[in-house]
Amino acid sequence: MGRRGADVGMALAAAFILLWVNGAVGIIGSEDNPANLMFDGVLAVGIIGAVLARFQPRAMARALIATAFAQVLVGVIARVGGSGDAFVATAFFVAMWLTSAWLFWKSSAGSSARG
């Protein structure tokens, strides 16, 4: 893992917290609200993106930007659907995804300078 510990750690923390909060209390309404299943789609974007990126830093940064975009999309859908309570959670997770993307990007710049 080396220098990439922070970028991987941030992405895994975001995924874990998203699963935990959504499963425990739900982000949109209660945990029983079927709209919360959209957050599984956010995680799917991240997982599929990571596999397609072959876990390479620069491509992982792009995959995490796509994950942040999916998170925003879910927040917008929730808002349009009348559930404004997802705004804070959306902002929190977008910040985590984008921070991880930035760390991966930084890692890719460092690895290309070394190699």
N, C-alpha and C positions, 0 to 999 in steps of 0.2 A: 504494500500500500504506500509506504514512503511518504512523500510530500502530498500525495493525494488523499491523505486521511481526512482532512477537513471537508473536502468536497463530497466525498463518498458519505461521510458521517452526516453532513447536513441533508443530503438527499434521503438517506435512510431514516433520519429523525423526522423529516417532513412526512414521509410515507407512514411511519409508525404512528405519529401523532394524529394524522388524518384518519387512519383506521381506528385508532383508539377512541377519539372523540366522537366520530361518526357512529361507531358501534355502541358506545356507552350511552350517549344522550342525544345523538343526532345533531346535525348542523342546521338542517332545514326542518324546523318543527321538532317533533320527538324522534326517537330512534326508530319508531315504527313507520314513519313517513316514507312512502316509496320513492319520493323525490331524492332521498339521500343516496339511492343507488347510483345517481349520476356521478358521485364521488369515486365510485369504483371505476368509472370510465376515465377519470383523471389519472388514477393509478395505472390503468391499462395503457394510457398514452405514455406514461413514464417507463413502464416495463418494456413495452414494444420498442420505444425509442432507444432504450439502453441496449437491447438486443441488436437492433439495426445498427447502432453506433459501435457495436463490438467493444463497448466499454472504453473506447479511445477518448481522451480528454476533450478535444475540440468538438467531436461529434456528440459527446455526452452533454456539453454545454448547450448545443442546439436542441437536443432531446429535452432537456430541462426547461428551455425556453418554451418549447411546444407544450410541456406539462403545465407551465404557468399560464399559457394561453388557454388551455383546456379548463384550468381552475377558474379563470376569469369568465369563460363562457358559461360554466355552471352557475357562477354567481349572478351573471346577467339573466340567465334563464330563471333562476330562483326569484330575482327581483321582479322581472316581468310577470312571473306567476303569482306575485303578491306576497312573497316571503322576503321581507327586507332584513330579516335577522341573520342572513348569511353574509352580510357585507364585511363585518369585522373578521370573521373566519376566512373569507376569501382573501382579504388583504394580508392577513397573517401568512397563509399558505403561499400566496404569490410571492411574498417577500422571501420565504424560505426557499422556494424553487429557484428564484432568480439569484439569490445569494449562492446557492450551490452551483448554478450555471456559471456565475462569475468566478467562483473558485476553480471550477474545471477549466475555464478559459485561461485563467492565470497559470494553472498547472500545465496547460498545453503550450503556452508561451515559454515557460521555463524549460520544458522538456525539449522543445525544438532548439532553444539556445544552447543546451548542453550537448545535443546529439547531432 
